[in-house]
Amino acid sequence: MGMLTFKTESGFTFLEVMIAFSIVAIVLVSIFQLQSQNIALGTRARFNIIAPMLADMKMSEIISTPKDISTSDSGDFGDNYPGFTWKSEISDVESDALDETANRLKKIDIDIQSEDQSETYHLRTYFFFDEEP
């Protein structure tokens, strides 16, 4: 009696290779999407940390120089904080109860914006000047 021998081939079928590539593609797309979200969140976090500090700095600058106050102004922060711009608006406060004192009370609004203007931080305060500005 003769012996039967089976020839076995090692390797993967085309279907197995296609399934493996599909799984790898899905994983890579998920990883790239996650990385993109991390970059966007990092950019937003940076703005949310720096913008309040810049608004406070600009507010202090406005309050410390009451003689140079204009009703509105805008600018940037130069090379120290590239990509950040500011706008300020100073307006009178109308009040019948305060009479002439209301002339020395001012509402100060500061807006800090990102370079692409997708993010804005707003700060408002009321300040009483010792003399009329």
C-alpha positions as CSV (number, residue, x, y, z in Angstrom):
1,M,0.0,0.0,0.0
2,G,1.3,3.4,-0.9
3,M,1.4,6.3,1.5
4,L,-0.6,9.4,0.8
5,T,1.2,12.6,1.1
6,F,-0.4,16.0,1.3
7,K,1.3,19.0,0.1
8,T,0.8,22.0,2.4
9,E,1.6,25.5,1.4
10,S,2.4,28.1,4.0
11,G,1.4,31.7,3.7
12,F,-1.7,33.8,3.8
13,T,-4.7,33.8,1.4
14,F,-5.6,37.0,-0.4
15,L,-8.7,37.4,1.8
16,E,-6.6,37.2,5.0
17,V,-4.2,39.8,3.7
18,M,-7.1,42.2,2.8
19,I,-8.7,41.8,6.2
20,A,-5.4,42.5,7.9
21,F,-4.9,45.6,5.8
22,S,-8.4,46.8,6.5
23,I,-7.8,46.5,10.3
24,V,-4.5,48.3,10.0
25,A,-6.2,51.1,8.0
26,I,-9.0,51.5,10.5
27,V,-6.5,51.7,13.4
28,L,-4.3,54.2,11.6
29,V,-7.2,56.5,10.7
30,S,-8.3,56.4,14.4
31,I,-4.8,57.3,15.6
32,F,-4.5,60.2,13.1
33,Q,-7.9,61.5,14.1
34,L,-7.0,61.3,17.8
35,Q,-3.7,63.2,17.1
36,S,-5.5,65.9,15.2
37,Q,-7.9,66.3,18.1
38,N,-5.0,66.5,20.6
39,I,-3.4,69.3,18.6
40,A,-6.7,71.3,18.4
41,L,-7.2,70.8,22.2
42,G,-3.6,71.9,22.8
43,T,-4.1,75.1,20.8
44,R,-7.3,75.9,22.6
45,A,-5.8,75.2,26.0
46,R,-2.9,77.5,25.2
47,F,-5.3,80.3,24.2
48,N,-7.4,79.7,27.4
49,I,-4.3,80.0,29.5
50,I,-2.6,83.0,27.8
51,A,-5.7,85.2,26.9
52,P,-6.8,86.0,30.5
53,M,-3.3,87.0,31.4
54,L,-3.0,89.3,28.4
55,A,-6.4,90.8,29.1
56,D,-5.4,91.5,32.7
57,M,-2.1,93.0,31.5
58,K,-3.9,95.3,28.9
59,M,-6.5,96.3,31.5
60,S,-3.7,97.3,34.0
61,E,-2.0,99.3,31.3
62,I,-5.2,101.2,30.5
63,I,-6.0,101.9,34.1
64,S,-2.5,103.0,35.0
65,T,-2.4,105.6,32.3
66,P,-5.8,107.4,32.6
67,K,-4.5,110.6,30.8
68,D,-3.9,108.6,27.6
69,I,-7.2,106.8,27.5
70,S,-9.0,106.8,24.2
71,T,-12.5,105.5,23.6
72,S,-11.4,102.5,21.6
73,D,-8.1,101.1,20.5
74,S,-6.6,97.9,19.1
75,G,-3.3,96.2,18.5
76,D,-1.2,93.2,19.0
77,F,1.3,92.0,21.6
78,G,4.3,92.1,19.3
79,D,6.9,89.3,19.2
80,N,6.3,88.3,22.8
81,Y,2.9,86.9,22.0
82,P,2.5,86.4,18.3
83,G,-1.0,85.4,17.1
84,F,-2.8,87.4,19.8
85,T,-4.6,90.7,19.1
86,W,-6.6,93.0,21.4
87,K,-9.3,95.5,21.2
88,S,-10.4,97.9,23.9
89,E,-13.4,100.0,24.3
90,I,-14.1,102.5,27.0
91,S,-17.5,104.0,27.4
92,D,-19.4,106.2,29.8
93,V,-21.7,104.8,32.4
94,E,-25.2,106.4,32.4
95,S,-26.7,106.8,35.8
96,D,-29.2,109.3,37.2
97,A,-28.4,108.2,40.7
98,L,-24.7,109.1,40.4
99,D,-25.2,112.5,38.8
100,E,-21.8,114.2,38.1
101,T,-19.9,111.3,39.6
102,A,-21.0,109.1,36.7
103,N,-18.7,111.2,34.4
104,R,-15.7,109.6,36.3
105,L,-17.1,106.0,36.1
106,K,-16.1,104.2,33.0
107,K,-16.9,100.8,31.6
108,I,-13.8,99.2,30.1
109,D,-14.1,96.2,27.7
110,I,-11.1,94.2,26.5
111,D,-11.3,91.5,23.8
112,I,-8.4,89.2,23.2
113,Q,-8.5,87.2,19.9
114,S,-6.5,84.4,18.4
115,E,-4.7,84.9,15.1
116,D,-7.4,83.2,13.1
117,Q,-10.1,84.9,15.2
118,S,-11.6,81.5,16.1
119,E,-11.2,82.2,19.8
120,T,-12.1,85.3,21.8
121,Y,-11.7,86.1,25.4
122,H,-13.7,89.1,26.8
123,L,-13.0,91.0,30.0
124,R,-15.1,93.9,31.4
125,T,-14.6,96.1,34.4
126,Y,-15.9,99.3,35.7
127,F,-13.3,101.8,36.9
128,F,-13.7,105.0,38.9
129,F,-11.1,107.6,38.0
130,D,-10.0,110.1,40.6
131,E,-10.3,112.9,38.0
132,E,-12.2,113.0,34.7
133,P,-10.1,111.4,32.0
